[in-house]
Amino acid sequence: MSDPKHSPAVPRRSFVARFAASAAAFGLGGAATAEAQPGPSRWQAARHSEDDWYESLPGKHRFFLDAVSPLGAGEAILYASNFFVGNQNGYNLRDEDLAVVICLRHFATPVAFGDAIWAKYGAAISDQLKFTDPKTGKPPTSNVYNSTAFAAELPNRGVTLDTLTARGVHYAVCGMATRLFASSIAKLSAASADAVFKELVAGMIPNCHIAAAGIVAVSRAQERGYTFSYVG
């Protein structure tokens, strides 16, 4: 009959026990313990139907450019164009592979207004923005970012809003700023601020989405998986 003290199982059990104790001392068993115990669920932002349009844009990559000034809007237009060209040349991606949104908020908001709005209210808008037609130095009578006539005189370098819209770009427009511009315009006319607001919204370029506030759009787009670039 064998002696239990000299059984081969005894030193093995002793080694395993010593290894487990050492592992615990150095924290080596933490991963296994943590894996065995379920942790708190990953935080997920709430979803609101007002923001579902972000999901409707097709694309393997999502990009959101944030503009807050007239010149910043021009740069956003150029950068969006560069984003399409760079992805086409470097990755052989098509326009429909890219979901691109330009946010027009604060003083960039009127860039969302079409030619008819600028023709009618250009003087009032220009006074608010301190932004003029670079050729005449006078208030614009059309949306200068929808013209190829300015070339290097504007930061979009001749890339137009219509060109981007045709490539699938959408625009998140600040509703609060739009109302402020409507109020300023209404003071110079017989119309009410609400009536002017409706006129401004109806006269925006295609693919515009009115956000409760531009800064809210900045937040919601990132919650929906868009990479973010502040333009200025």
C-alpha positions in Angstrom: 0.0 0.0 0.0 1.5 3.4 -1.0 2.3 6.2 1.4 -0.1 9.2 0.7 2.7 11.6 1.6 4.7 10.2 -1.3 1.8 10.0 -3.8 2.5 12.0 -7.1 -0.8 13.8 -6.7 0.3 15.5 -3.5 3.1 17.6 -4.9 1.0 18.5 -7.9 -1.9 19.8 -5.7 0.7 21.7 -3.6 2.1 23.3 -6.8 -1.3 24.3 -8.1 -2.2 25.8 -4.7 1.0 27.8 -4.5 0.6 29.1 -8.1 -3.0 30.2 -7.4 -1.9 32.0 -4.3 1.0 33.7 -6.2 -1.3 34.7 -9.1 -3.8 36.2 -6.7 -1.0 38.1 -4.9 0.1 39.7 -8.3 -3.4 40.3 -9.5 -3.1 37.7 -12.3 -6.5 36.2 -11.6 -8.4 39.5 -12.0 -9.1 39.1 -15.6 -10.8 35.7 -15.2 -12.8 37.0 -12.2 -13.9 40.1 -14.1 -14.8 38.1 -17.1 -16.9 35.8 -15.0 -18.9 38.6 -13.4 -21.0 40.7 -15.8 -20.3 44.4 -15.5 -22.7 47.4 -16.2 -24.2 47.6 -19.7 -22.5 50.0 -22.1 -24.0 53.5 -22.1 -26.1 54.3 -25.2 -27.5 57.7 -26.2 -31.3 57.9 -26.4 -32.7 58.0 -29.9 -35.2 60.6 -31.1 -37.2 60.5 -34.3 -36.2 64.0 -35.1 -32.6 62.8 -35.7 -33.5 59.7 -37.8 -32.5 61.4 -41.0 -28.9 60.9 -40.0 -29.4 57.2 -40.4 -31.2 57.6 -43.8 -28.0 58.7 -45.5 -26.2 55.8 -47.2 -22.5 55.4 -46.7 -19.7 53.3 -45.3 -18.1 56.4 -43.7 -19.9 59.2 -41.9 -18.5 62.8 -41.7 -19.9 65.9 -40.1 -18.4 69.4 -40.7 -19.3 72.2 -38.3 -19.4 75.8 -39.7 -20.3 78.9 -37.6 -19.3 81.8 -39.9 -19.7 82.7 -43.6 -16.1 82.0 -44.3 -16.2 78.8 -42.3 -19.1 77.7 -44.4 -17.0 78.2 -47.5 -14.2 76.2 -46.1 -16.6 73.4 -45.1 -17.8 73.3 -48.7 -14.2 72.9 -49.9 -13.3 70.3 -47.3 -16.4 68.2 -48.1 -15.4 68.2 -51.8 -11.8 67.2 -50.8 -13.3 64.4 -48.7 -15.1 63.0 -51.7 -12.0 63.4 -54.0 -9.6 61.9 -51.5 -11.8 58.9 -50.8 -12.2 58.3 -54.5 -8.6 58.6 -55.4 -7.1 56.9 -52.3 -9.8 54.2 -51.6 -11.7 53.9 -54.9 -14.9 54.8 -53.0 -18.0 56.2 -54.7 -20.1 59.2 -53.6 -22.8 56.9 -52.2 -20.2 55.3 -49.9 -19.9 58.5 -48.0 -22.5 60.1 -45.7 -21.5 63.8 -45.4 -23.3 66.5 -43.4 -22.4 70.2 -43.2 -23.8 72.0 -40.2 -24.7 75.6 -40.9 -25.2 77.3 -37.5 -24.6 80.7 -35.9 -23.5 83.2 -38.5 -23.1 80.4 -41.1 -26.9 79.8 -41.1 -27.8 82.1 -44.0 -25.5 80.1 -46.3 -28.5 77.6 -46.3 -30.7 80.3 -47.9 -31.4 80.1 -51.6 -31.0 82.9 -54.1 -34.5 84.2 -53.8 -34.0 84.8 -50.0 -30.7 86.6 -50.7 -32.3 88.7 -53.4 -35.1 89.8 -51.1 -33.3 90.1 -47.7 -29.6 90.3 -48.7 -29.1 93.8 -47.2 -30.5 92.8 -43.8 -28.6 89.5 -43.7 -25.3 91.2 -44.8 -25.6 93.8 -42.1 -26.0 91.1 -39.5 -23.1 89.0 -40.8 -20.8 91.9 -41.9 -20.3 89.8 -45.0 -20.4 91.3 -48.5 -20.1 90.2 -52.1 -16.3 90.0 -52.6 -16.5 91.5 -56.1 -18.8 94.5 -55.4 -18.2 95.0 -51.6 -22.0 95.3 -51.4 -24.6 93.0 -49.8 -25.0 89.8 -51.8 -28.1 89.5 -53.9 -27.7 85.8 -54.4 -26.0 82.9 -52.5 -22.4 83.5 -53.4 -21.5 79.9 -52.5 -23.7 78.7 -55.3 -21.7 80.5 -57.9 -18.4 79.6 -59.7 -17.7 83.2 -60.5 -15.7 84.0 -57.4 -12.9 81.3 -57.6 -10.1 82.2 -55.2 -12.0 85.2 -53.8 -14.0 82.8 -51.5 -12.7 79.9 -49.5 -14.8 77.3 -51.4 -12.6 77.9 -54.5 -15.5 77.6 -56.9 -17.0 74.4 -55.4 -20.7 75.1 -55.2 -23.5 74.0 -52.8 -25.4 72.5 -55.8 -22.3 70.4 -56.7 -22.2 69.0 -53.1 -25.9 68.5 -53.0 -25.7 66.4 -56.2 -23.0 64.3 -54.6 -25.4 63.6 -51.7 -24.4 66.1 -49.0 -27.0 67.1 -46.5 -27.1 70.2 -44.3 -28.1 70.6 -40.6 -29.3 74.1 -40.2 -29.7 75.9 -36.8 -33.4 76.6 -36.1 -32.6 79.1 -33.3 -30.3 81.2 -35.6 -32.9 81.0 -38.4 -35.5 82.5 -36.0 -33.1 85.2 -34.9 -32.5 86.2 -38.5 -36.3 86.1 -39.1 -36.8 88.4 -36.2 -34.2 90.9 -37.5 -35.7 90.9 -40.9 -39.2 91.3 -39.6 -38.3 94.5 -37.8 -37.5 96.0 -41.2 -40.7 94.8 -42.9 -44.4 94.5 -42.2 -44.3 90.8 -41.9 -44.3 88.9 -38.6 -41.2 87.0 -37.4 -43.1 83.7 -37.7 -44.1 84.5 -41.3 -40.5 85.4 -42.2 -39.2 82.2 -40.5 -41.5 80.1 -42.6 -40.4 82.0 -45.7 -36.7 81.4 -44.8 -37.2 77.7 -44.3 -39.2 77.3 -47.5 -36.5 79.2 -49.4 -33.5 77.0 -48.2 -31.3 75.0 -50.6 -32.2 71.3 -51.1 -31.3 68.6 -48.5 -31.6 71.0 -45.5 -32.8 69.7 -42.1 -33.8 72.2 -39.5 -32.3 71.3 -36.1 -33.8 72.7 -32.9 -30.4 74.3 -32.4 -27.1 73.9 -34.3 -25.2 72.8 -31.2 -27.8 70.1 -30.7 -27.1 68.8 -34.3 -23.4 68.7 -33.4 -24.1 66.4 -30.5 -26.7 64.2 -32.2 -24.5 63.5 -35.3 -21.7 62.2 -33.1 -24.1 60.0 -31.2 -25.2 58.6 -34.5 -21.6 57.7 -35.5 -20.4 60.7 -37.5 -16.8 61.7 -37.2 -16.6 65.4 -36.4 -14.5 68.4 -37.8 -14.9 71.9 -36.6 -14.3 74.3 -39.4 -14.9 77.8 -38.0 
